[in-house]
Amino acid sequence: MGRTTPSAVTGDAFGPGLDDTGCDIMHIDMDAFFASVEIARDPSLRGKPVIVAGLGPRGVVTAASYEARPFGVNSAMPTAVARRRCPHGVFISPSGGEYSRVSKAVRAIFSRYTPLVEPVSVDEAFLDVAGARRLFGSASRIAAAIRDDVRGEHGITCTVGIASTKFVAKLASTQAKPDGLAVVPVGKVIDFLHPLPISALWGVGAATETSLKRLGVHKVGELAHTPLDRLRRFIGTASAEHLHALAWGRDPRTVQVTHVEKSIGAETTFDTDIGEPERIAQVALRLSHKTAARARRAGLVGRTVSVKIRYGDFSTFTRARTLPEPTDVAHEIYEHARDLITANMTAPLRLLGIRLEGLSEARGRAVQPRLGEPLHGWRDVERVVDSMHDRFGTTAIGPASLLDPASRKRRRPDDGTRSA
């Protein structure tokens, strides 16, 4: 769901029927994933311009079906702009839990064919199928089987790129979208790469692209044939060597099964700027619980709590605090986040985010009780809440402080609701 990589290659020059000998790397990318999941849940939406987005005045598009894209609707654009461009579109608020469930199920399909799966995001992954050929056949046959399984079991589609390196496989999947399969044979990598615009190369951002175009370099092939010393003078040594290698199809990275998260967190953008301390504290608590639950689900603890604050003028800053001991407890995350917000907030907020950083494995880590603390504290309570959420959904139980004041007055202890 990242930036769409431009392609100058068209037609079936790199379709599914080519020789995939030596091409053991796959990049699998779900097609308009969030929108596709919503359509699978409600087949009456099929063929319609479906737009998954925040529905508030400051909402942002997270996914758009291919029927919506001809109207100029793309992910990351403001919902208000999408409504103007596609007023007849079907706008749906994101349902994160369902996307996570389908993502895990699709990843399980990948694992049927190879244990070497490297998730990149919720909707894409790299696979190494070198060891799976004897059991399942060629890489193209494996890709076709995976696509059939994903479609048959979940009613959604995916696109697969097959190549000898991760970089080329990623570009190949982009070329084949949507619902396609592309193979870049070992002997045709240069033919595939060199017609592409330089923006297709990993590491070419806006500034680097501008510098290269001043040098007269617009295509990958032009970059490949530019002397390395000249590239170094314009874009620096590290960037020049990295891009020059990619331009010749050299990418030594292997599929990494163990993916270490750098941080885990949650954030929210408010419909209108808020400055009331009580409301901000309530949002911070909710974000702390989301962050802690995600950390526990991943089996991780974090040593640093950071907050992200954005004001109405879009100025943004972060502040962080390192803890004495790593944690996955919302109560502890909230205490430190609240202090950071109180100490650094100077105006009403447009956005608030909380993250847990400095992550490490929770398994096998001894928890040292603090003086005066009960043996069973917040960690145990929150793990019970996790199990309740798994069984009955995220609305089954939660902190009473996350209820709005009017709700608290209306609810009585015997009305069947629970809080913790």
N, C-alpha and C positions, 0 to 999 in steps of 0.2 A: 504494500500500500504506500510505497514510497514514491519518489519522483519517477515519472514515466520516461524511459530512456528512448530518445529519438532513434529512428532507423531510416537509413537510405536504401535498404534492401527491400524489394517488393516482389510479388509473385510467389511461385513455388520453388525458387532456386534452392531453398534449404528446407524442403518439406520432409515428411516422415519416411520416405522411401529410400533414403540415402544410406550408404555404408557407414555403420556406427562402430566399426572395429577401432578399439583404442579409445572410444568415447564412453567413459565410465561414470561421468558426472552428470547428474540431472539437476535442473532447477525447476521446481514445481510451484506455480503461482495460481492461487484460486482466482477465479474471474469475478470481479466486482463482489467480493466475498460477503460483506454485510448485506448488501442488497439482494444477493442470490439466496442467502439464508432466509431473509424475509419472504422472498417469493416462494421458496420451498415450503415455508410455513403456511402461506396463503396463495395457492396456485391461481386464484382469480387475478393476481397481480401480474401474471406472466404476459409479456408483450407490452407492458405499460412502463412509462418513465418513472421508476422507483428511485427515490432519493432518501437516503438515511442521513438524518441531520439533527442537530439540536434545534428544537422548535421555538426557543425563546428569541427575543429580539437580537441577541448576540450569538445565536447559534452558528455552528460551522458544519459544513457537509463532511461526513465521514466516508460515504460511498455513494456512487450513482450507478444505476444499471446502464447497460450499453444503449438502451432506448433513450436515456436522458442525455447522453453525451453529445449527440448532434446539436443540442440546444446550447452547448457551451457550459454544461454543468460538470464540475470536476470536484474531487475531494479537496478539502482545505479551504474552499471558497465560502464566504459568508452565506448563511441560509437566505438572507434577504436578497442577495444577488441571484441565487439559484431560483427563488420564487419569481423574480422579474423575468429571468430568461426562460423559465419553464413553468408558467402559471398553472398548467394543467397536470403537473407532476404529482405523484403520490408521495407525500412527505411523511416519513415514519421516524419516530424517536428511537435511538439505538437501544437494543436489548442485549447488553453485554454478556450476561450469563449464558444466553443461547449461543452466541458466537464462540465463547470459550468452550462450550460443550462440543460443538461441531468441530472446532479446531482440534481438540484432543482426539476426537473420533477419527478425523482424517489422518492425523499423525499416526494413529494406530494402524491405519491401512498401509501407510508407508512402511511401517515396521514389519509388516507381513513379508515384505520382499527383501529388505535389507536392514540390519541393525545400525548401519551407518547413516543416520539421519541427523542433520544439523538444522534445527528450526531457526529461521531468520526473523520471523514475526508471526503474528497469529494466523497469517494466510499464505505463508511461503516457506520453503525449506529447500536445502540442498541434500541430495542423496548420492552415495557412492555405491554403484551396483556391480563393481568388478567381481565380487565374490558370489553374486547371485545369478550370473549368466548360466552356469552349469545346471542349476535347478529350474530357472524360469525362462531361459532363452536370452535373446539379444536385449540390449538396452531399450530398443524401440518396442519390443514385445512387452517388456516390463512396464514401460510408460503407458502403453495402450491398456494393459490390465489394470493399472492403478486408476487411470481415467474412468474406465468402466465401473470399477468398484465405487469410486467417489460419486459418480452420477447415479448408480443403481441404489446405493445405500442412503444417500443424503439429498438427491435431487438437485445437486449443484454441479458446476463444471470447473475444470482446472486446465491450465495450459502448461506444457512441459517443453523445456529446452534441453537438448542433449549435446554434450561436447566433451572435449578432453580436459577442460579447465572450468573452474567455477565462473570466472568472468565471462567467458564466451557462452556458457550454458545460460547464464542470466540474460544476456543479450538475445539469445536464441528464443527464450520463452517470450520475451517482449515482442519479438518479430512475429510470433505465431498467434498472438492473442486476437480474439478470445477463443477459447475452446479448441486449441490447436496443439500440434506437435511438430517441433522443428529439430532437425539434426544438422550439426555443422561437422562434416567429416574432418579428420585430422589434416588431410591434405588441402582443405579448402578454407582454413581459418583466415588466412590473409585475404582471400577473395571476399569473405564475409565482413571482415573488420574494416578494411581500408576505405570503402565508400561511405562509412558512417560519419556523421558530424562529430567534432571533437567533444561535444557535450555528452556523448555516449560513454566516454571513459570515466571510470570511477576516480574521483578526486578532482574532476574539472568542475569547479564552482563558477559563479558569475565572474569573480575577479580573475581567476586563471584563464577562463574563456576569453575575456577581454584582452588579456596580455598576449595570448596566443594569436588572436585575430590581428592584433597590431603587428605581429611578426609575420602575418600573411598565412597563418595556419588555420584552415577551416575544416579540413577533413582528417580522419584518423590516419589515412595514408600519407598526407602531407606532413603530419607530425612524425610518423615513422621514418621519413626520409630527411628530416631536419637534423643536422649535426648535433650530437648531444651537448657539445660545449656551448653551442649557441642557445639551446634550450635552457641550460643551466643559468646563463646570464640573464634570461628573461623571467624565469619562474622559480629559480633556486635549484640547488643540487638534488635534494631529496625528491621534490615533485617531478623534476625533469626525468630522473632515472626511473621513477615509478611509472610515469605515463609512457615513456619510451618503450619500456618492457611490455606494457599492456598493448601498445600499438602493434607490437609484433606477436601478440598472442601468448606472451609468457606470463604465467600466473602460477607460482609454485604452491599456493595454499591448498591444503587438503580439507576434506570434510571433517569438521570437528564435532564429535558426538557430545562432548561435555561443553555446555554453554554456561558460562558464569555471568550472572546478571551483575551489572555495575551498580544499579540502584533500583529500588522499587518504590512506587508512590502513586499518588492520585492528585488531581487538581480539578477545579471547577471555575467556570466563568459566570459571573452574576449577570442577570438580565439588566439590572441597574446597579450602579456603584453603591456599595454598602459601607457604612462606617460605624454602625451600632456595635459596641463591644460584645453584647450578649449574643447577637446573631453571628458575629464573626467567630466567637468561641464555639458556638454550636456547629458551624461549618467545619472548623478546625478539628473538632472531636469526630465528626463523621468521616473526614478525610483520614484521620489517624486510624480509625477502625478499618477503613478500606486498605490502607497501607499495611497495617499489621496482619490482617487476614491474608493478604497476598503473599507476604513474607512467610507466614506459617505454611501456607499451601505449597510454597516453593522449597520449604525446608531450610530457610535462611534466617539469619539474624543480622542486624546492622549496628555499626558502632557510631554512626553519625546521623543526626536528624537535621534536615535542612528545610527551610520554608522558601517558597517563591511568591513574591508579591508584585502585582501589576496594578498601576493606578489608571485613572481614566484617560490620561494623556499617553498611555501605552509605555511609559517608563517602567522598567522591570528590574528587580534586583533579587538576589538570594542571600540568605544568611544561614549559617550552619553552626551546630554545636556537637562536639565529640563527647560521647558518654563514657562513664567509668567502665561499664560493661556492655557488651552487645545485647540487643533486645529485639523481641518480636511482639512486644506487648503494647497495645494501643494506649493504655493508660499512661505508660511511661513516655511514649512518643508524643502524646498530646501535651503532657506537662512541659516538655522542652519546647515544642512548637509554639505553645501559647506564650511562653516567655519571650521567644524570639519575635513573635508578631507584636506583642505589647511594646517591646523595646524599640522596634524599628518602624512601626506603622505611623505615617505622618498625614495621611489623607484617606478618604474612602477608597475601597478596593474595587477593582474591576475583575481581578482574578486572584485566587489563592491556591497554592499547591503545597503539599507536604511530601517529602521523600525520605527514605531510609537508605543510607549509603554506607560504604565500607563493609560490604556484605561478606559473610562467611557461612559455612555449613553449620546448621543448628545441631545436627546429629552428633551425639557423643560429647557435647559441650556441657560441662557441669555448671549448674546454676548455684551461685553462692548467695544464700539468704542474707538479707541485710538485718542489722541489729534492730530488734523491735518489730520486724515483719512477721506475720503468721506464716506457717509452713506452706499452707495453700492460699495463694493470693490471686492477683489479677490474671496471671498467666493461665491458671487452671480455669478460672471463670470464662475467659475468652475462648479457650479450647472447647469448653462445653457449648458455648455459643456457636462456634464453627460447626460442631456436629449437628446442632439444631438447624442451622442454615442449610447444611447438606441434605438433611432429611425433609425439611418443611419449607425451605425457601428463605430468602434473606429478610422477609418481613415478619417472620415468626417470632423473633425475639430481638431485643436491642436495648440500649441504654435509655432510660426514661428521659434523660436530659436532651435526647434528640427529638422528642416530641415538642411541638409548639405549645406555648402556654395555654392556649384555648383548649387544645386536645387534652392536656393534663387535667384541666378542671372538669371536662366532660366525662373522663374515664373514671370508673370506680374500681376498687380492688377486686370485686367479684364479677366483673363483666367479661371475664374470659381472656383478657389480654395479659401479657407478661412483659416484664422489663428487667434489665440487669444493670 
